[in-house]
Amino acid sequence: MALEGNAAIGQSGGPTMVINASLVGAIEAAREMPQIRQLYGALHGMDGVLHERFIDLFRENDELVEQIQYRPSAALGTSRIKPNEADLERAMKVFMAHNIRYFFYIGGDDSQSACHSLAEIAKSYDWEMNIIGIPKTIDNDLVLTDTCPGFGSAARFAAAAVQYVSCDAEAFGNCEVVEIMGRNAGWLTAATALGRNEPMDGPHLVYVPEVTVNPDKFLDDCHSVYDEYGYLVIAVSEGFAFAESEIATTSQKVDEFGHARLGGVGQALADMVEEELGVRCRFDRLGNMQRSFALAQSQVDLDIAYAVGDDAVRRACRGETDVMITIQRKNNDPYEFECETTSLSSVAGQTRYLPDEYINDEQNGVTEAFLEYAQPLIVPRKEYPPKLPKYPRFQRFAVEPKLEPYER
């Protein structure tokens, strides 16, 4: 027998250019499900759940909702809360007070961990509900899925950005180091090679965190490229480090999940290259643009993101719970896929690293196999507005709290 009641959805962690497509896919699917009476959006993810900061998504205008999918970053707001035991207990009380029988959480591996914890604690309550994780991350590091919604668009932006600064470096005969997000997985850094059409094009060297590089070999590679082409462009992951290197690539600060805040490797390498080659070396850190530059949205990425949101709702209403939606590739050209599932416990706390077969023998670039994997994911959006777009916001029809305020 299908559960009847309300549903809630939240967004968590670092946003992407297509995270709202997943949200819209879920909203539009939920409107078709008779057992879902109301769909509440949790403002700022788990923080919104804990403090009962919900908005009624069914009251939002249909046309506005349809356009929200193209808005970059999290339309509901996001957070990086790692729920503790008290938070989980509070969340269950909130779900019961608001008759929430379905919960959907859009996020990366830490968010899937939180989702699994909720599914586990729900078993100890006399409150039946279905909980499903919806994947997203520009890092592309969730296991057991062909790709992660958000990666294709970020890959398109990173490849284009490095391609453009390469033209600038070539014009001046300079060197350039570009630092790319991805933490300890090199998928996004590797994607910069998608903009390289000829051997002379940058990025000439691509360094991912899955390999450790000897500093002497690194400088030899830099000399070789600069001597051959008269300029040099290096793409490097924020998580890169030399073997036995003293170059600091992290700060002393950590995020709410306990991860070190990475950064600084781009400037360190640029200083090193400039001193060694005697040529001006600039550095760029792409920063939050990698996850928010919506003019780089990939149509395939949008389609995937919408599909996982839609599929999550439909599966929950069929009785599935404690799973994350996955993407399984069926064809490369054109890219075709199907949505499947894996248990949240199989994803939580796991990292999908760039495999060896995608890294070249010199460990300073990628292989043809990686390009074949990534190229279908960066197809441009079908229709771009002729002017810079105006992105809508939800009107945010507030849902009245039912419990006493929560102090965390």
Beta strands, then each sheet from edge to edge (+ up, - down):
strand 1: 5-11
strand 2: 36-42
strand 3: 54-56
strand 4: 100-107
strand 5: 130-135
strand 6: 175-180
strand 7: 205-207
strand 8: 232-237
strand 9: 250-254
strand 10: 260-262
strand 11: 281-285
strand 12: 323-331
strand 13: 336-343
sheet 1: 3+ 2- 1- 4- 5- 12- 13+
sheet 2: 7+ 8+ 6+ 11+
sheet 3: 9+ 10-
end
